[in-house]
């Protein structure tokens, strides 16, 4: 070795000696050396390793001190261990070797405090970090420990646990690392403050050239409004490729694809006269519906061979992340991974969720979001005329209640010169019959006008076999007839006729309706319904394509008496779901009216009234803790001898 090389080696040795040993340590290395999992953190206790989630290693190393990546978006399915293997390891690594101001953002305060108490406190205690948790203060008499319900303090930094709907917390300080969890569950906008995600991002601006780290982590929800999906598209859209156990070709694990396989024609399947090459998760639907999931397997896109999921662990250990697009922002990477990779969620469970979802859009969304880790695309449009016109039953005269009916409702829509009312009967699984549609003309601002008295008479009317209306509601609206509706219900309703009001709805609304007190009214409550939610349900019921007889029908199957007019059915089609751009620039799907829609509204109101009746029977007759339609239907069938 010449003197010049010796001199270079000497310089290198001196420089290396000056660099702290931990400065080049990766987050994954720190986790495997220092992290211990207890029963609260994982189903597997012991030293941490990446065997159960090999795909997490590259992601977590993006947060290492010397990695240039600044923003990481993770769009994921469920039971993949990403929070444990990525976010928690980043926190432990940062406290130990890379202390700085940090923020962990949750959809709400309760989640933040619960996670800190159950997960992070255990991480600190089991990773030898407790001695590093201390409040930095010049006051020797302070009793601050550096550990509260929403804050961890350590030398050189802190970690705040905050809620996405609290602007004061989000704007409280500058931070270097931001961990934003389940961002599709954040509120869209905080009053006049703006998007909570952008508020947090702005808190890292002062560190934009100093190695800031932003983690966007979430299961996606609706495609048109998903934050994580938009961020995923902003990055380089990485997929995790694993080798086929038969041919060794790398591929992403995907759900069933009916065609597009690259294997030979000899293994193709004939669909009529067309050869198709399916790949991905394959299964026998008929056997699965019977509870036999032995057919579930994976078909390789390249060789067409099938394999079972016991190969999954060995495949994933050899897996690699590959970008599928160019990032639109420097230092920004994005990842997508589905539950098909989960070592704790078997493929047959995923197939089961898909089979049970059928054509139900709400259940299909759960399948797309949780199992495939993909946003669900809501359909625009509405109910087609031919779909609903065929529901008129020429054999069914008006005001005749089928023997299968279990209870009756009546809803009214009030206009300035008339009251439009519709009487419905409901059977098992929300089977619905339109009994009659009536219009009463008059002065609706005068509760003593004949139009109101005609509507009131429905309450005491006897139908087939002496049946009577079980619950009656009137839309109060927001216009000039509102006071008249309240006064009528208070004066003549006898507690059996309630005023109704439609409320706007967000994607995260869980309840369908609520009852609220009305000031100045003693005997009535206001029945408030999340109207868009009911419109979605009704549109699904009315758009079912299957043809069933009286004994075999899908949930929510509707038919109407032969007296219903063509104009009535036309009004069922005048509301459409359309995409709109909000003032803040986001996309919303809303119901929009194109002409008279009283018929559509009456169906919505009756459906809500059915839910209210079911709640009343559940709570006050069956003494259940919450509404249970199945129990109510079985109870009503028993007392009507229909079981």
C-alpha positions in Angstrom: 0.0 0.0 0.0 1.5 3.3 -1.0 1.9 6.3 1.4 -1.0 8.2 -0.2 -3.5 5.4 0.5 -2.2 5.0 4.1 -2.8 8.7 4.6 -6.3 8.4 3.3 -7.0 5.5 5.6 -5.6 7.4 8.6 -7.9 10.4 7.8 -10.9 8.1 7.4 -10.1 6.4 10.8 -9.8 9.8 12.5 -13.1 11.0 11.0 -14.9 7.7 11.8 -13.8 8.0 15.4 -15.4 11.4 15.7 -18.8 10.1 14.4 -21.0 8.7 17.2 -21.5 4.9 16.9 -25.3 5.3 16.7 -25.5 8.1 14.1 -25.7 5.6 11.2 -27.9 3.1 13.0 -31.1 2.4 11.2 -34.5 2.4 13.0 -34.9 -1.3 12.2 -31.5 -2.1 13.8 -32.5 -0.1 16.9 -35.8 -2.0 17.2 -34.2 -5.4 16.9 -31.5 -4.6 19.5 -33.6 -2.6 22.1 -37.3 -3.3 21.7 -39.2 -5.9 23.8 -42.9 -6.6 23.2 -45.2 -7.4 26.1 -48.8 -8.7 25.8 -50.3 -5.3 25.5 -48.2 -4.5 22.4 -48.4 -7.8 20.5 -49.8 -11.3 20.5 -46.1 -12.4 20.5 -44.1 -11.4 23.5 -40.4 -11.2 23.3 -37.6 -9.3 21.5 -38.9 -7.5 18.5 -38.2 -8.8 15.0 -39.6 -8.2 11.5 -40.5 -11.8 10.8 -44.2 -11.1 11.1 -44.1 -8.0 8.9 -41.0 -8.0 6.7 -42.5 -5.3 4.5 -42.2 -2.8 7.4 -38.4 -2.8 7.4 -37.9 -0.5 4.5 -40.7 1.8 5.6 -39.4 2.3 9.1 -35.9 2.9 7.9 -37.1 5.9 6.0 -37.2 7.6 9.4 -33.6 6.9 10.1 -31.4 9.9 11.0 -29.4 9.9 7.7 -32.2 8.9 5.3 -33.1 11.9 3.1 -36.8 11.1 2.9 -39.0 13.7 4.4 -42.6 12.6 3.7 -43.9 9.0 3.9 -47.5 8.1 3.0 -48.8 4.6 3.9 -52.1 3.5 2.5 -52.9 0.1 4.1 -55.3 -2.6 5.0 -55.8 -4.1 8.5 -53.8 -6.4 10.7 -50.5 -5.6 9.1 -48.6 -4.5 12.2 -47.7 -1.2 10.7 -48.4 0.9 13.8 -46.4 -1.5 16.0 -43.5 -2.0 13.6 -43.2 1.5 12.1 -44.7 4.3 14.2 -43.8 2.9 17.6 -40.3 2.0 16.5 -39.8 5.5 15.2 -40.9 6.9 18.6 -38.5 4.6 20.5 -35.6 5.4 18.1 -36.2 9.1 18.3 -36.3 9.2 22.1 -33.1 7.1 22.3 -30.9 8.4 19.4 -32.6 11.2 17.6 -34.4 13.4 20.1 -36.4 16.3 18.7 -39.8 18.0 18.9 -42.4 15.5 17.8 -46.2 15.3 17.4 -48.5 12.2 17.2 -51.9 13.2 15.8 -55.0 11.1 16.2 -58.6 11.6 15.0 -59.8 12.5 18.5 -58.6 13.1 22.0 -59.8 9.8 23.5 -57.8 7.8 21.0 -54.7 9.8 21.6 -54.8 9.4 25.4 -55.7 5.7 25.2 -52.9 4.9 22.8 -50.4 6.8 24.9 -51.4 5.0 28.0 -51.6 1.5 26.6 -48.9 1.4 23.9 -46.4 4.2 24.3 -45.9 3.8 28.1 -45.2 0.1 27.6 -42.8 0.9 24.8 -40.9 3.3 27.0 -40.8 0.9 30.0 -39.9 -2.2 27.9 -37.2 -0.6 25.8 -35.1 0.8 28.6 -36.2 4.4 27.9 -37.8 5.4 31.1 -34.7 7.0 32.5 -34.6 9.3 29.5 -38.1 10.6 30.2 -37.7 13.8 32.2 -38.9 17.3 32.2 -36.2 19.8 31.1 -36.6 22.8 33.5 -34.4 25.2 35.4 -36.7 25.1 38.4 -35.3 22.6 40.9 -38.5 22.5 42.9 -40.7 21.5 40.0 -42.6 18.2 40.3 -42.9 17.7 36.6 -41.9 14.2 35.6 -41.9 14.7 31.8 -44.7 12.1 31.5 -48.4 13.2 31.3 -51.5 11.9 29.6 -50.7 13.8 26.4 -47.0 14.6 26.6 -43.6 12.8 26.9 -40.6 15.0 27.5 -37.0 13.9 27.1 -33.6 15.5 26.8 -33.5 17.3 23.4 -37.2 16.9 22.6 -40.7 15.9 23.4 -43.7 13.9 22.0 -47.1 15.5 22.1 -50.3 13.4 21.6 -52.9 15.6 20.1 -56.4 15.5 18.5 -56.9 16.4 14.9 -59.9 18.5 15.8 -58.1 20.7 18.3 -56.5 23.7 16.4 -54.9 25.1 19.5 -52.9 21.9 20.1 -52.0 21.5 16.4 -50.6 25.1 16.2 -49.0 25.0 19.6 -45.3 24.5 18.6 -42.9 23.9 15.8 -42.0 20.2 15.3 -39.5 18.2 13.4 -41.3 14.9 13.2 -45.1 14.5 12.7 -46.9 11.1 12.9 -50.4 11.5 11.5 -52.4 8.3 12.2 -55.7 7.3 10.4 -55.9 10.7 8.6 -59.0 9.7 6.6 -60.8 9.8 10.0 -59.8 13.4 10.6 -62.4 16.2 10.4 -62.5 17.8 7.0 -62.1 21.3 8.3 -61.6 22.9 11.7 -64.1 25.8 11.8 -62.2 28.6 10.2 -58.8 27.1 10.8 -58.6 24.9 7.7 -57.4 21.3 7.0 -55.8 19.8 10.2 -53.3 17.9 8.0 -52.0 21.1 6.5 -51.9 22.8 9.9 -49.6 20.0 11.1 -47.4 20.1 8.0 -47.0 23.9 8.4 -45.6 23.2 11.9 -42.6 21.4 10.3 -41.7 24.2 7.9 -38.8 25.5 10.0 -37.2 22.0 9.8 -37.8 21.6 6.0 -34.0 21.7 5.4 -33.0 20.0 8.6 -34.3 16.5 8.1 -38.0 16.8 9.0 -40.1 13.6 8.9 -43.8 13.5 8.1 -45.7 10.2 8.3 -49.2 10.0 6.8 -50.7 6.7 7.8 -54.3 5.5 7.2 -56.7 3.0 6.0 -58.5 4.7 3.1 -62.3 5.5 3.1 -64.1 7.1 0.1 -62.1 7.6 -3.1 -63.3 11.1 -3.9 -62.4 12.5 -0.4 -59.6 10.2 0.8 -56.6 12.1 2.1 -54.3 9.1 2.2 -55.2 8.1 -1.4 -54.3 11.7 -2.6 -51.0 11.5 -0.7 -50.3 8.1 -2.0 -50.7 9.4 -5.6 -48.4 12.3 -4.7 -45.5 9.9 -3.9 -43.9 7.1 -5.9 -46.6 4.6 -5.3 -44.6 1.6 -4.0 -45.9 -1.9 -4.1 -44.5 -4.9 -2.3 -43.4 -7.6 -4.7 -42.9 -11.2 -3.6 -41.6 -14.3 -5.5 -44.0 -17.1 -6.6 -43.0 -20.3 -4.8 -43.3 -22.2 -8.1 -41.6 -19.9 -10.8 -39.9 -17.3 -8.6 -41.3 -14.4 -10.6 -41.9 -11.3 -8.5 -45.4 -9.9 -8.3 -47.8 -7.9 -6.1 -50.4 -9.9 -4.2 -53.7 -8.8 -5.5 -57.4 -9.6 -5.3 -59.0 -11.8 -8.1 -58.4 -10.4 -11.6 -60.5 -12.2 -14.2 -58.0 -11.8 -17.0 -54.5 -10.5 -17.7 -52.3 -13.5 -16.6 -49.0 -13.9 -18.5 -49.0 -17.7 -18.5 -49.5 -20.0 -21.5 -52.8 -20.5 -23.3 -52.9 -24.1 -22.2 -53.8 -22.9 -18.7 -56.4 -20.4 -19.9 -60.1 -20.7 -19.0 -62.8 -20.6 -21.7 -65.5 -18.0 -21.0 -67.8 -18.7 -23.8 -65.5 -18.5 -26.8 -63.0 -16.2 -25.1 -59.9 -17.4 -23.4 -59.2 -15.7 -20.1 -56.2 -15.9 -17.8 -57.3 -15.1 -14.2 -54.8 -14.5 -11.4 -54.7 -13.3 -7.8 -57.0 -14.7 -5.1 -59.2 -17.4 -6.7 -61.9 -19.5 -5.0 -65.1 -21.4 -5.7 -68.0 -19.0 -4.8 -70.6 -21.7 -4.4 -68.6 -23.7 -2.0 -67.6 -20.6 0.0 -71.2 -19.6 0.3 -71.8 -23.0 1.9 -69.0 -22.4 4.4 -66.4 -24.4 2.6 -63.3 -22.3 1.9 -60.9 -25.0 1.0 -60.8 -23.7 -2.6 -59.2 -20.4 -1.6 -55.7 -20.1 -3.0 -53.5 -17.7 -5.1 -52.9 -18.1 -8.8 -49.6 -16.8 -10.1 -49.8 -14.1 -12.7 -46.7 -15.4 -14.5 -46.9 -19.2 -14.4 -50.6 -19.8 -13.7 -49.9 -22.2 -10.8 -51.9 -22.1 -7.6 -50.4 -22.0 -4.1 -51.7 -21.8 -0.6 -50.9 -19.2 2.0 -48.6 -21.3 4.1 -46.0 -20.0 1.5 -46.7 -16.4 2.6 -44.1 -16.0 5.3 -41.2 -17.3 3.2 -42.3 -15.3 0.2 -42.5 -12.0 2.1 -39.0 -12.5 3.6 -37.7 -12.4 0.0 -40.1 -9.5 -1.0 -39.0 -6.1 -2.2 -40.7 -2.7 -2.5 -40.8 -1.3 -6.0 -41.9 2.2 -7.0 -44.6 2.2 -9.8 -44.6 6.0 -10.5 -42.4 9.1 -10.2 -42.9 11.1 -7.1 -44.4 14.5 -7.7 -42.6 16.0 -4.7 -38.8 15.6 -3.8 -38.1 13.4 -0.8 -41.6 11.9 -0.9 -42.3 8.2 -0.9 -45.6 6.4 -0.7 -46.6 2.8 0.0 -49.7 0.7 -0.5 -50.2 -2.7 1.1 -53.3 -4.8 1.5 -54.4 -7.3 4.1 -53.5 -10.1 1.7 -50.0 -9.8 3.1 -51.1 -10.1 6.7 -49.7 -13.2 8.5 -52.5 -13.0 11.0 -55.4 -12.5 8.6 -56.0 -15.7 6.5 -57.1 -15.3 2.9 -60.3 -17.3 3.5 -61.4 -14.6 6.0 -61.0 -11.9 3.3 -63.0 -14.1 0.8 -65.6 -14.5 3.5 -66.0 -10.7 3.9 -66.3 -10.4 0.1 -68.9 -13.1 -0.1 -71.0 -11.7 2.7 -70.8 -8.2 1.2 -72.6 -9.3 -2.0 -73.8 -6.1 -3.8 -74.3 -4.1 -0.6 -72.2 -0.9 -1.1 -71.7 -0.3 2.6 -70.3 -3.8 3.1 -68.3 -3.6 -0.1 -66.7 -0.4 1.2 -65.6 -2.2 4.3 -64.0 -5.0 2.1 -62.2 -2.5 -0.1 -61.0 -0.3 2.8 -60.0 -2.9 5.4 -59.0 -5.9 3.3 -57.7 -4.4 0.1 -56.4 -1.2 1.6 -58.1 0.7 -1.2 -60.5 3.7 -1.3 -64.1 2.9 -2.2 -65.5 4.7 -5.2 -69.1 5.8 -4.6 -71.4 5.7 -7.6 -72.9 8.9 -8.9 -76.4 8.9 -10.5 -79.6 7.8 -8.9 -82.6 5.5 -9.4 -83.7 4.8 -12.9 -87.4 5.1 -13.9 -87.6 1.5 -15.4 -86.1 0.1 -12.2 -88.8 1.5 -10.0 -91.8 1.5 -12.4 -91.6 -2.3 -12.5 -92.1 -2.4 -8.7 -95.8 -1.5 -9.1 -97.8 -4.7 -8.4 -100.9 -4.9 -10.5 -102.3 -7.6 -8.2 -102.2 -5.4 -5.2 -105.0 -2.9 -4.6 -104.5 0.2 -2.4 -105.1 0.1 1.3 -104.7 -3.7 1.5 -102.1 -4.8 4.0 -100.3 -8.1 3.2 -100.5 -10.7 5.9 -96.7 -10.8 6.1 -96.6 -7.2 7.2 -95.4 -6.7 10.7 -96.0 -2.9 11.3 -97.1 0.2 9.5 -95.8 3.7 9.1 -97.1 6.9 7.6 -95.0 10.0 6.5 -96.0 13.3 5.2 -94.4 16.1 3.1 -95.9 19.5 3.7 -96.1 22.1 0.9 -97.8 25.5 1.0 -101.0 24.2 -0.7 -101.1 20.5 0.1 -100.0 17.7 2.3 -98.7 14.6 0.5 -98.8 11.5 2.7 -97.8 7.9 2.1 -98.7 4.8 4.1 -96.3 1.9 4.2 -96.2 -1.6 5.6 -93.0 -3.3 6.6 -92.2 -7.0 7.0 -89.2 -9.1 7.8 -85.8 -7.7 6.7 -87.4 -4.4 5.8 -89.7 -5.9 3.1 -91.8 -2.8 2.2 -95.2 -2.4 0.6 -96.5 0.9 -0.6 -100.1 0.8 0.7 -101.4 4.2 -0.5 -100.2 7.7 -1.6 -102.6 10.5 -0.7 -102.7 14.2 -1.4 -104.8 16.6 0.8 -105.1 20.1 -0.6 -105.7 23.2 1.5 -104.1 25.9 3.6 -101.2 24.2 5.5 -100.5 27.2 7.6 -103.9 26.6 9.4 -103.8 23.5 11.5 -107.6 23.5 11.6 -107.9 23.4 7.8 -109.5 20.2 6.4 -106.2 19.1 4.9 -104.7 18.7 8.3 -107.8 17.0 9.7 -107.7 14.5 6.8 -104.1 13.7 7.5 -104.8 13.4 11.2 -107.6 10.9 10.5 -105.0 8.4 9.2 -103.9 7.8 12.7 -107.2 6.2 13.7 -107.9 4.5 10.3 -108.4 0.7 10.3 -106.8 -1.3 7.6 -106.8 -5.0 6.7 -107.5 -7.2 9.7 -108.0 -4.2 11.9 -104.4 -2.9 11.5 -103.5 0.6 12.4 -100.6 2.9 11.8 -97.8 2.3 14.4 -95.9 5.5 13.9 -96.6 8.7 12.0 -94.2 11.6 11.1 -94.4 14.9 9.3 -91.5 16.8 7.6 -91.3 20.2 9.3 -88.8 21.6 6.8 -87.2 25.0 7.3 -89.8 27.1 5.5 -93.0 28.9 6.4 -94.9 25.8 7.4 -92.5 24.7 10.2 -94.4 26.4 13.0 -97.7 24.9 11.7 -96.2 21.4 11.7 -94.9 21.8 15.3 -98.3 23.2 16.4 -100.2 20.4 14.7 -98.2 17.6 16.2 -98.4 19.2 19.7 -102.2 19.8 19.5 -103.4 16.8 17.6 -100.6 14.2 17.6 -101.3 12.7 21.0 -97.7 11.7 21.1 -98.1 9.5 18.1 -97.3 12.0 15.3 -93.8 13.5 15.4 -92.3 16.4 13.4 -89.3 15.4 11.3 -86.3 17.4 10.1 -83.6 16.3 7.7 -79.9 16.9 8.7 -76.8 17.1 6.6 -74.5 14.2 6.9 -70.8 13.6 6.9 -69.1 10.3 5.9 -68.2 9.6 9.5 -71.7 9.9 11.0 -72.6 6.6 12.7 -76.1 7.2 13.9 -79.0 7.5 11.5 -81.3 9.7 13.6 -81.7 11.4 16.9 -84.6 12.8 19.0 -84.2 16.3 20.4 -86.4 18.5 22.7 -88.2 21.5 21.2 -88.3 24.7 23.2 -91.8 25.9 23.9 -93.3 22.4 23.1 -94.2 20.1 25.9 -95.5 16.9 24.3 -93.4 16.4 21.2 -89.8 15.8 20.3 -88.1 16.6 17.0 -87.2 13.5 15.0 -83.9 14.5 13.2 -82.6 12.2 10.5 -79.4 12.1 8.5 -81.2 12.3 5.3 -78.4 11.6 2.8 -77.7 8.3 4.6 -81.3 7.2 4.2 -81.3 8.3 0.6 -78.3 6.1 0.0 -80.0 3.1 1.6 -83.3 3.8 -0.3 -81.5 4.1 -3.7 -79.8 0.7 -3.0 -83.2 -0.9 -2.2 -84.9 0.5 -5.2 -82.1 -0.3 -7.6 -81.9 -4.0 -6.9 -82.0 -5.9 -10.2 -83.1 -9.3 -9.1 -86.7 -10.5 -9.7 -88.2 -12.3 -6.7 -91.6 -13.7 -5.8 -93.5 -13.0 -2.6 -91.6 -15.7 -0.7 -88.0 -14.9 -1.9 -86.8 -11.3 -1.8 -83.6 -9.4 -0.9 -83.4 -7.1 2.1 -85.4 -3.9 1.6 -87.4 -5.2 -1.4 -90.1 -2.6 -2.3 -93.4 -3.1 -4.1 -96.3 -0.6 -4.6 -100.0 -0.9 -4.9 -101.6 -0.7 -8.4 -103.0 2.8 -7.7 -99.6 4.4 -7.7 -99.2 6.8 -10.6 -96.5 7.1 -13.3 -95.8 10.6 -11.9 -95.1 9.1 -8.5 -92.5 6.8 -10.0 -91.0 9.7 -12.0 -90.5 11.6 -8.8 -88.5 8.6 -7.4 -85.9 9.4 -10.1 -85.5 13.2 -9.8 -82.7 13.1 -7.2 -79.2 12.2 -8.4 -75.9 11.8 -6.7 -73.4 14.2 -8.2 -69.8 15.3 -7.5 -69.4 18.9 -6.3 -66.3 20.9 -5.5 -66.5 22.5 -2.1 -65.3 26.1 -1.4 -62.2 24.5 0.2 -61.4 22.6 -3.0 -62.4 19.1 -1.9 -64.8 16.8 -3.7 -68.1 15.8 -2.2 -70.8 13.5 -3.5 -74.2 15.0 -2.7 -77.8 14.3 -3.6 -79.2 17.0 -5.9 -82.8 17.5 -6.9 -83.9 17.9 -10.5 -87.7 18.5 -10.3 -90.4 17.5 -7.9 -89.2 14.9 -5.5 -92.0 14.4 -2.9 -92.3 10.7 -3.7 -88.6 10.1 -3.0 -88.7 12.1 0.2 -91.8 10.2 1.5 -90.0 6.9 1.0 -87.0 8.3 2.9 -89.1 9.5 5.7 -91.0 6.2 6.0 -87.7 4.3 6.1 -86.6 6.5 9.0 -89.9 6.0 10.7 -89.4 2.2 10.5 -86.0 2.6 12.2 -87.6 4.7 15.0 -90.3 2.1 15.5 -87.7 -0.7 15.7 -85.7 1.3 18.2 -88.8 1.8 20.4 -89.7 -1.9 20.4 -86.1 -2.8 21.1 -85.6 -0.5 24.0 -89.1 -0.3 25.6 -90.7 -3.7 24.9 -87.8 -6.1 24.5 -85.7 -4.2 27.0 -82.6 -4.4 24.8 -79.6 -2.0 25.2 -79.7 -0.9 21.6 -81.9 -1.3 18.5 -81.9 -4.8 17.1 -83.9 -5.2 13.9 -83.5 -9.0 13.8 -84.9 -9.4 17.3 -87.8 -7.0 16.6 -88.7 -8.9 13.4 -88.7 -12.2 15.2 -90.7 -10.8 18.1 -93.4 -9.4 15.7 -93.5 -12.5 13.6 -94.1 -14.5 16.8 -97.0 -12.4 18.0 -98.6 -12.5 14.5 -98.0 -16.3 14.3 -95.8 -15.9 11.2 -92.9 -17.9 12.4 
